[in-house]
């Protein structure tokens, strides 16, 4: 995206989302937005049905299980109260790359030095708007792999709201399997329901994702995104200033709060996860792995929205280790300045 085209998008975003909460996410995006990009080489857009910690692969698909109840958040983001205020100091920190960014960079330096992979991280405290980011660069996007399944569900819920209807029984079954066990067949079905990439892109304009582009030719796993856009998606799910209504947010959070055992790695290494979704994808051309994780964790009594994206990992296990180290560093960077 040319720099001179970002300002109108920023103004439009603020007009659509005037709360302080949205301003915090915007502050991150203003310093680290990335242009949408595509990948020319063929790649696998799918993943194994489940991804336990690297080791034994999962067996046959289990039946539908009722997701466990998501623990109530103590912050306003879960209670339905007004979005928390954002301090001016917090906005300056998020927007200028002050202390938290520097702390995060220092903490990640030895981690990044030990891997050939590329890494991008963003973290937000929804209570006060403080934020930190690492590796968020203009013109740089990452394959979503299966974290896009949260975005697909958000798009489906927006469409259902517009049509003044509930999700069908089949849609609910597919949504549960897609989020809880990362089932690809279910994602394929809902990708078609939302209108594939054009439908996802239309929903993302409403959700405030400015650097995300749906994968072409049915390859939803090759949707391109940024860490800051993933924070915008998480704020739509866990905040109150959202085009998703309360019922839709509750439903989405319930599924993200019921991830199957064995897939509860990633940002959950930084603290108990209220909501979680991971993605992993081996690229055909290189054999290297994309490994991503997004979610909401609670650390020392504070909620943290965390997005970690990586690519170029030699093995999936390497990617999981990298993502977990990055998530821990991200929450520590904010904790240091609390």
C-alpha positions as a Markdown table, in Angstrom:
| # | Residue | x | y | z |
|---|---|---|---|---|
| 1 | Unk | 0.0 | 0.0 | 0.0 |
| 2 | Unk | 1.5 | 3.4 | -0.9 |
| 3 | Unk | 2.1 | 5.6 | 2.1 |
| 4 | Unk | 0.0 | 8.4 | 0.7 |
| 5 | Unk | -3.0 | 6.1 | 0.5 |
| 6 | Unk | -3.0 | 5.1 | 4.1 |
| 7 | Unk | -4.3 | 8.3 | 5.6 |
| 8 | Unk | -7.8 | 8.1 | 4.0 |
| 9 | Unk | -8.1 | 4.5 | 5.3 |
| 10 | Unk | -7.1 | 5.7 | 8.8 |
| 11 | Unk | -9.7 | 8.4 | 8.8 |
| 12 | Unk | -12.4 | 6.0 | 7.6 |
| 13 | Unk | -11.4 | 3.5 | 10.3 |
| 14 | Unk | -11.6 | 6.1 | 13.1 |
| 15 | Unk | -15.0 | 7.2 | 11.8 |
| 16 | Unk | -16.3 | 3.6 | 11.8 |
| 17 | Unk | -14.7 | 2.8 | 15.2 |
| 18 | Unk | -14.6 | 5.9 | 17.3 |
| 19 | Unk | -13.8 | 4.2 | 20.6 |
| 20 | Unk | -10.5 | 4.5 | 22.4 |
| 21 | Unk | -10.1 | 0.7 | 22.1 |
| 22 | Unk | -10.2 | 1.0 | 18.3 |
| 23 | Unk | -7.7 | 3.9 | 18.4 |
| 24 | Unk | -5.2 | 1.6 | 20.1 |
| 25 | Unk | -5.4 | -0.9 | 17.4 |
| 26 | Unk | -5.1 | 1.9 | 14.8 |
| 27 | Unk | -2.0 | 3.3 | 16.5 |
| 28 | Unk | -0.3 | -0.1 | 15.9 |
| 29 | Unk | -1.5 | -0.2 | 12.3 |
| 30 | Unk | -0.3 | 3.3 | 11.6 |
| 31 | Unk | 3.3 | 2.4 | 12.5 |
| 32 | Unk | 3.4 | -1.1 | 11.0 |
| 33 | Unk | 0.8 | -1.6 | 8.3 |
| 34 | Unk | 1.7 | -4.0 | 5.6 |
| 35 | Unk | 0.6 | -4.2 | 2.0 |
| 36 | Unk | -1.3 | -7.2 | 0.9 |
| 37 | Unk | 0.8 | -9.7 | -1.1 |
| 38 | Unk | 0.4 | -12.9 | -2.9 |
| 39 | Unk | 2.5 | -16.0 | -3.3 |
| 40 | Unk | 3.2 | -17.1 | -6.9 |
| 41 | Unk | 4.5 | -20.6 | -6.2 |
| 42 | Unk | 2.0 | -23.4 | -5.5 |
| 43 | Unk | 1.6 | -24.4 | -1.9 |
| 44 | Unk | -0.5 | -26.6 | 0.3 |
| 45 | Unk | -3.4 | -24.6 | 1.7 |
| 46 | Unk | -4.4 | -27.3 | 4.1 |
| 47 | Unk | -3.0 | -28.8 | 7.3 |
| 48 | Unk | -3.3 | -32.1 | 9.1 |
| 49 | Unk | -6.7 | -32.5 | 10.7 |
| 50 | Unk | -5.3 | -31.8 | 14.1 |
| 51 | Unk | -1.9 | -30.6 | 15.2 |
| 52 | Unk | -0.9 | -31.9 | 18.6 |
| 53 | Unk | 2.5 | -30.9 | 19.8 |
| 54 | Unk | 4.8 | -32.4 | 17.2 |
| 55 | Unk | 4.9 | -36.1 | 17.8 |
| 56 | Unk | 2.2 | -38.6 | 17.1 |
| 57 | Unk | -0.4 | -37.4 | 14.7 |
| 58 | Unk | -4.0 | -37.3 | 15.7 |
| 59 | Unk | -6.4 | -40.2 | 14.8 |
| 60 | Unk | -9.8 | -40.0 | 13.1 |
| 61 | Unk | -11.9 | -36.9 | 13.5 |
| 62 | Unk | -13.8 | -37.0 | 16.7 |
| 63 | Unk | -17.5 | -36.2 | 16.8 |
| 64 | Unk | -18.8 | -32.8 | 17.7 |
| 65 | Unk | -18.2 | -31.9 | 21.3 |
| 66 | Unk | -19.9 | -29.1 | 23.1 |
| 67 | Unk | -17.3 | -26.4 | 23.6 |
| 68 | Unk | -16.5 | -25.7 | 27.2 |
| 69 | Unk | -17.7 | -22.5 | 28.7 |
| 70 | Unk | -15.3 | -19.6 | 28.2 |
| 71 | Unk | -14.2 | -18.2 | 31.5 |
| 72 | Unk | -15.6 | -14.7 | 32.1 |
| 73 | Unk | -13.1 | -11.9 | 31.6 |
| 74 | Unk | -12.7 | -9.5 | 34.4 |
| 75 | Unk | -12.1 | -6.7 | 31.9 |
| 76 | Unk | -14.8 | -4.7 | 30.1 |
| 77 | Unk | -13.9 | -6.6 | 26.9 |
| 78 | Unk | -15.9 | -9.6 | 28.0 |
| 79 | Unk | -18.6 | -8.1 | 30.3 |
| 80 | Unk | -20.2 | -6.0 | 27.6 |
| 81 | Unk | -19.4 | -2.8 | 29.5 |
| 82 | Unk | -18.0 | 0.2 | 27.7 |
| 83 | Unk | -14.6 | -0.2 | 26.1 |
| 84 | Unk | -11.8 | 0.7 | 28.5 |
| 85 | Unk | -10.2 | 4.1 | 28.1 |
| 86 | Unk | -6.8 | 4.4 | 26.6 |
| 87 | Unk | -4.2 | 6.7 | 28.2 |
| 88 | Unk | -2.4 | 9.2 | 26.1 |
| 89 | Unk | 0.9 | 7.7 | 27.3 |
| 90 | Unk | -0.4 | 4.3 | 26.1 |
| 91 | Unk | -1.2 | 5.6 | 22.6 |
| 92 | Unk | 2.2 | 7.3 | 22.4 |
| 93 | Unk | 3.9 | 4.0 | 23.4 |
| 94 | Unk | 1.9 | 2.1 | 20.7 |
| 95 | Unk | 2.4 | 4.7 | 18.0 |
| 96 | Unk | 6.0 | 5.6 | 18.3 |
| 97 | Unk | 7.8 | 2.4 | 19.1 |
| 98 | Unk | 8.8 | 3.5 | 22.6 |
| 99 | Unk | 9.7 | 1.4 | 25.5 |
| 100 | Unk | 7.6 | -1.8 | 25.0 |
| 101 | Unk | 8.8 | -2.1 | 21.4 |
| 102 | Unk | 12.4 | -1.7 | 22.5 |
| 103 | Unk | 12.0 | -4.2 | 25.3 |
| 104 | Unk | 10.3 | -6.7 | 23.0 |
| 105 | Unk | 13.1 | -6.3 | 20.5 |
| 106 | Unk | 15.8 | -6.9 | 23.1 |
| 107 | Unk | 14.0 | -10.0 | 24.4 |
| 108 | Unk | 13.6 | -11.5 | 21.0 |
| 109 | Unk | 17.1 | -10.7 | 19.7 |
| 110 | Unk | 18.6 | -14.0 | 20.9 |
| 111 | Unk | 15.5 | -16.0 | 19.8 |
| 112 | Unk | 15.6 | -14.6 | 16.3 |
| 113 | Unk | 19.4 | -15.0 | 16.0 |
| 114 | Unk | 19.0 | -18.7 | 16.6 |
| 115 | Unk | 16.5 | -19.4 | 13.8 |
| 116 | Unk | 16.3 | -18.9 | 10.0 |
| 117 | Unk | 12.6 | -18.1 | 10.3 |
| 118 | Unk | 11.0 | -14.7 | 9.9 |
| 119 | Unk | 8.9 | -13.5 | 12.8 |
| 120 | Unk | 6.2 | -10.8 | 13.4 |
| 121 | Unk | 4.6 | -10.2 | 16.8 |
| 122 | Unk | 1.9 | -7.8 | 18.1 |
| 123 | Unk | 0.5 | -7.6 | 21.6 |
| 124 | Unk | -2.2 | -5.3 | 23.2 |
| 125 | Unk | -3.4 | -4.7 | 26.7 |
| 126 | Unk | -7.2 | -4.1 | 26.2 |
| 127 | Unk | -7.5 | -2.4 | 29.5 |
| 128 | Unk | -5.3 | 0.6 | 28.9 |
| 129 | Unk | -4.3 | 0.4 | 25.2 |
| 130 | Unk | -0.5 | -0.2 | 25.8 |
| 131 | Unk | 0.9 | -2.2 | 22.9 |
| 132 | Unk | 4.2 | -3.6 | 21.5 |
| 133 | Unk | 5.1 | -5.0 | 18.2 |
| 134 | Unk | 8.1 | -6.6 | 16.5 |
| 135 | Unk | 8.8 | -7.4 | 12.9 |
| 136 | Unk | 5.8 | -5.4 | 11.6 |
| 137 | Unk | 7.1 | -3.9 | 8.3 |
| 138 | Unk | 5.4 | -2.1 | 5.5 |
| 139 | Unk | 5.0 | -4.4 | 2.5 |
| 140 | Unk | 5.4 | -7.6 | 4.5 |
| 141 | Unk | 2.6 | -10.1 | 5.0 |
| 142 | Unk | 2.5 | -13.7 | 6.2 |
| 143 | Unk | 0.4 | -16.7 | 5.1 |
| 144 | Unk | -2.4 | -17.2 | 7.7 |
| 145 | Unk | -2.6 | -20.9 | 7.5 |
| 146 | Unk | -5.5 | -21.9 | 9.8 |
| 147 | Unk | -5.7 | -18.8 | 11.9 |
| 148 | Unk | -7.8 | -17.5 | 9.0 |
| 149 | Unk | -10.5 | -19.9 | 10.3 |
| 150 | Unk | -11.4 | -17.3 | 12.9 |
| 151 | Unk | -11.7 | -14.7 | 10.2 |
| 152 | Unk | -13.9 | -17.0 | 8.1 |
| 153 | Unk | -16.2 | -17.5 | 11.1 |
| 154 | Unk | -16.4 | -13.8 | 11.8 |
| 155 | Unk | -17.3 | -13.2 | 8.1 |
| 156 | Unk | -20.0 | -15.9 | 8.4 |
| 157 | Unk | -21.4 | -14.3 | 11.5 |
| 158 | Unk | -21.5 | -10.9 | 9.9 |
| 159 | Unk | -23.4 | -12.3 | 6.9 |
| 160 | Unk | -25.9 | -14.0 | 9.2 |
| 161 | Unk | -26.4 | -10.8 | 11.1 |
| 162 | Unk | -27.1 | -8.9 | 7.9 |
| 163 | Unk | -29.6 | -11.5 | 6.9 |
| 164 | Unk | -31.3 | -11.4 | 10.3 |
| 165 | Unk | -30.9 | -15.1 | 10.8 |
| 166 | Unk | -29.2 | -17.7 | 13.1 |
| 167 | Unk | -26.6 | -20.0 | 11.8 |
| 168 | Unk | -28.0 | -23.2 | 10.4 |
| 169 | Unk | -27.3 | -26.5 | 12.2 |
| 170 | Unk | -24.8 | -27.5 | 9.4 |
| 171 | Unk | -23.0 | -24.2 | 9.7 |
| 172 | Unk | -22.7 | -24.6 | 13.5 |
| 173 | Unk | -21.4 | -28.1 | 13.0 |
| 174 | Unk | -18.8 | -26.9 | 10.5 |
| 175 | Unk | -17.8 | -23.9 | 12.6 |
| 176 | Unk | -17.3 | -26.1 | 15.7 |
| 177 | Unk | -15.1 | -28.5 | 13.8 |
| 178 | Unk | -13.2 | -25.7 | 11.9 |
| 179 | Unk | -12.3 | -23.9 | 15.1 |
| 180 | Unk | -12.0 | -26.5 | 17.7 |
| 181 | Unk | -10.0 | -29.2 | 15.8 |
| 182 | Unk | -9.0 | -27.1 | 12.8 |
| 183 | Unk | -10.9 | -29.4 | 10.3 |
| 184 | Unk | -10.1 | -28.3 | 6.8 |
| 185 | Unk | -13.2 | -29.9 | 5.1 |
| 186 | Unk | -15.4 | -27.7 | 7.3 |
| 187 | Unk | -13.3 | -24.6 | 6.5 |
| 188 | Unk | -13.7 | -25.4 | 2.8 |
| 189 | Unk | -17.5 | -25.6 | 3.2 |
| 190 | Unk | -17.7 | -22.3 | 5.1 |
| 191 | Unk | -15.2 | -20.6 | 2.7 |
| 192 | Unk | -17.7 | -21.3 | 0.0 |
| 193 | Unk | -20.6 | -20.0 | 2.1 |
| 194 | Unk | -19.0 | -16.6 | 2.7 |
| 195 | Unk | -18.2 | -16.2 | -1.0 |
| 196 | Unk | -14.5 | -17.2 | -0.7 |
| 197 | Unk | -11.9 | -14.4 | -0.9 |
| 198 | Unk | -14.3 | -11.6 | -2.0 |
| 199 | Unk | -16.6 | -12.4 | 0.9 |
| 200 | Unk | -13.7 | -12.5 | 3.4 |
| 201 | Unk | -12.3 | -9.2 | 2.0 |
| 202 | Unk | -15.7 | -7.5 | 2.3 |
| 203 | Unk | -16.0 | -8.6 | 5.9 |
| 204 | Unk | -12.5 | -7.5 | 6.8 |
| 205 | Unk | -13.2 | -4.0 | 5.6 |
| 206 | Unk | -15.9 | -3.9 | 8.3 |
| 207 | Unk | -13.7 | -5.6 | 10.9 |
| 208 | Unk | -10.9 | -3.1 | 10.4 |
| 209 | Unk | -8.3 | -5.4 | 8.8 |
| 210 | Unk | -6.6 | -3.2 | 6.3 |
| 211 | Unk | -3.6 | -5.4 | 5.3 |
| 212 | Unk | -5.3 | -8.8 | 4.8 |
| 213 | Unk | -6.2 | -10.3 | 1.4 |
| 214 | Unk | -8.1 | -13.6 | 1.0 |
| 215 | Unk | -6.3 | -16.5 | -0.7 |
| 216 | Unk | -7.0 | -17.0 | -4.4 |
| 217 | Unk | -8.3 | -20.1 | -6.1 |
| 218 | Unk | -9.8 | -21.5 | -3.0 |
| 219 | Unk | -6.6 | -21.5 | -1.0 |
| 220 | Unk | -7.9 | -19.9 | 2.2 |
| 221 | Unk | -4.7 | -21.0 | 3.9 |
| 222 | Unk | -2.7 | -18.6 | 1.7 |
| 223 | Unk | -4.6 | -15.6 | 2.8 |
| 224 | Unk | -2.1 | -12.8 | 3.5 |
| 225 | Unk | -2.2 | -10.9 | 6.8 |
| 226 | Unk | -0.2 | -8.9 | 9.3 |
| 227 | Unk | 0.2 | -9.2 | 13.1 |
| 228 | Unk | -1.6 | -5.9 | 13.6 |
| 229 | Unk | -4.5 | -7.0 | 11.5 |
| 230 | Unk | -4.8 | -10.1 | 13.6 |
| 231 | Unk | -5.0 | -7.9 | 16.7 |
| 232 | Unk | -7.9 | -6.0 | 15.0 |
| 233 | Unk | -9.6 | -9.3 | 14.4 |
| 234 | Unk | -9.1 | -10.3 | 18.1 |
| 235 | Unk | -10.5 | -7.0 | 19.3 |
| 236 | Unk | -13.6 | -7.6 | 17.2 |
| 237 | Unk | -14.1 | -10.9 | 18.9 |
| 238 | Unk | -13.1 | -9.9 | 22.5 |
| 239 | Unk | -14.0 | -6.2 | 22.6 |
| 240 | Unk | -17.3 | -4.4 | 22.5 |
| 241 | Unk | -16.6 | -1.9 | 19.8 |
| 242 | Unk | -17.2 | -4.4 | 17.0 |
| 243 | Unk | -19.5 | -4.9 | 14.0 |
| 244 | Unk | -20.1 | -8.4 | 15.5 |
| 245 | Unk | -23.1 | -8.2 | 17.9 |
| 246 | Unk | -23.0 | -9.6 | 21.4 |
| 247 | Unk | -24.4 | -13.0 | 20.5 |
| 248 | Unk | -21.9 | -13.4 | 17.6 |
| 249 | Unk | -18.9 | -12.4 | 19.8 |
| 250 | Unk | -20.1 | -14.8 | 22.6 |
| 251 | Unk | -20.4 | -17.7 | 20.1 |
| 252 | Unk | -17.0 | -17.0 | 18.5 |
| 253 | Unk | -15.3 | -16.8 | 21.9 |
| 254 | Unk | -17.0 | -20.0 | 23.0 |
| 255 | Unk | -15.4 | -21.9 | 20.1 |
| 256 | Unk | -12.0 | -20.3 | 20.6 |
| 257 | Unk | -12.2 | -21.2 | 24.3 |
| 258 | Unk | -12.8 | -24.8 | 23.5 |
| 259 | Unk | -9.8 | -25.8 | 21.5 |
| 260 | Unk | -9.1 | -29.5 | 21.5 |
| 261 | Unk | -6.4 | -30.8 | 23.8 |
| 262 | Unk | -3.2 | -31.2 | 21.9 |
| 263 | Unk | -3.8 | -28.0 | 19.9 |
| 264 | Unk | -3.5 | -25.8 | 23.0 |
| 265 | Unk | 0.1 | -24.6 | 22.1 |
| 266 | Unk | 1.2 | -21.3 | 20.8 |
| 267 | Unk | 0.3 | -18.1 | 22.6 |
| 268 | Unk | -1.2 | -20.1 | 25.4 |
| 269 | Unk | 2.4 | -20.8 | 26.5 |
| 270 | Unk | 2.4 | -17.2 | 27.8 |
| 271 | Unk | -0.6 | -17.7 | 30.1 |
| 272 | Unk | -4.0 | -19.4 | 30.4 |
| 273 | Unk | -5.8 | -18.8 | 27.1 |
| 274 | Unk | -9.4 | -17.6 | 27.1 |
| 275 | Unk | -9.4 | -17.8 | 23.3 |
| 276 | Unk | -6.9 | -19.5 | 21.0 |
| 277 | Unk | -6.4 | -20.5 | 17.3 |
| 278 | Unk | -3.2 | -21.9 | 15.7 |
| 279 | Unk | -2.2 | -22.3 | 12.2 |
| 280 | Unk | 0.5 | -24.5 | 10.6 |
| 281 | Unk | 1.4 | -25.0 | 6.9 |
| 282 | Unk | 4.2 | -26.6 | 5.1 |
| 283 | Unk | 5.1 | -24.8 | 1.8 |
| 284 | Unk | 5.5 | -27.1 | -1.1 |
| 285 | Unk | 8.2 | -25.0 | -2.8 |
| 286 | Unk | 10.6 | -24.9 | 0.1 |
| 287 | Unk | 9.5 | -27.6 | 2.5 |
| 288 | Unk | 9.6 | -24.9 | 5.3 |
| 289 | Unk | 6.8 | -24.3 | 7.8 |
| 290 | Unk | 4.5 | -21.4 | 8.5 |
| 291 | Unk | 3.4 | -21.5 | 12.2 |
| 292 | Unk | 1.1 | -18.9 | 13.6 |
| 293 | Unk | -0.9 | -18.4 | 16.8 |
| 294 | Unk | -3.5 | -15.8 | 17.9 |
| 295 | Unk | -5.5 | -15.5 | 21.1 |
| 296 | Unk | -6.3 | -13.9 | 24.4 |
| 297 | Unk | -4.2 | -14.9 | 27.4 |
| 298 | Unk | -4.3 | -13.8 | 31.1 |
| 299 | Unk | -1.1 | -13.0 | 32.8 |
| 300 | Unk | -0.8 | -11.8 | 36.4 |
| 301 | Unk | -4.4 | -10.7 | 36.4 |
| 302 | Unk | -4.1 | -8.9 | 33.1 |
| 303 | Unk | -5.6 | -9.7 | 29.7 |
| 304 | Unk | -3.3 | -9.7 | 26.7 |
| 305 | Unk | -4.3 | -10.0 | 23.0 |
| 306 | Unk | -1.4 | -11.7 | 21.2 |
| 307 | Unk | -0.7 | -12.4 | 17.6 |
| 308 | Unk | 2.5 | -14.2 | 16.5 |
| 309 | Unk | 3.2 | -15.0 | 12.8 |
| 310 | Unk | 6.2 | -16.9 | 11.5 |
| 311 | Unk | 7.5 | -18.4 | 8.3 |
| 312 | Unk | 10.5 | -20.3 | 7.1 |
| 313 | Unk | 10.7 | -22.7 | 10.1 |
| 314 | Unk | 12.7 | -25.9 | 9.3 |
| 315 | Unk | 10.2 | -28.1 | 11.1 |
| 316 | Unk | 6.8 | -27.6 | 12.6 |
| 317 | Unk | 8.3 | -28.3 | 16.0 |
| 318 | Unk | 10.8 | -25.4 | 15.5 |
| 319 | Unk | 7.9 | -23.1 | 14.6 |
| 320 | Unk | 5.9 | -24.0 | 17.7 |
| 321 | Unk | 9.0 | -23.4 | 19.9 |
| 322 | Unk | 9.6 | -20.0 | 18.2 |
| 323 | Unk | 6.0 | -18.9 | 18.5 |
| 324 | Unk | 5.8 | -19.8 | 22.1 |
| 325 | Unk | 9.0 | -18.0 | 23.0 |
| 326 | Unk | 7.8 | -14.9 | 21.1 |
| 327 | Unk | 4.4 | -15.0 | 22.9 |
| 328 | Unk | 6.1 | -15.1 | 26.3 |
| 329 | Unk | 8.4 | -12.2 | 25.3 |
| 330 | Unk | 5.4 | -10.2 | 24.1 |
| 331 | Unk | 3.5 | -10.4 | 27.3 |
| 332 | Unk | 6.6 | -9.7 | 29.4 |
| 333 | Unk | 7.3 | -6.6 | 27.3 |
| 334 | Unk | 4.0 | -5.1 | 28.4 |
| 335 | Unk | 4.4 | -6.4 | 32.0 |
| 336 | Unk | 7.7 | -4.7 | 32.4 |
| 337 | Unk | 6.1 | -1.3 | 31.8 |
| 338 | Unk | 2.9 | -1.8 | 33.7 |
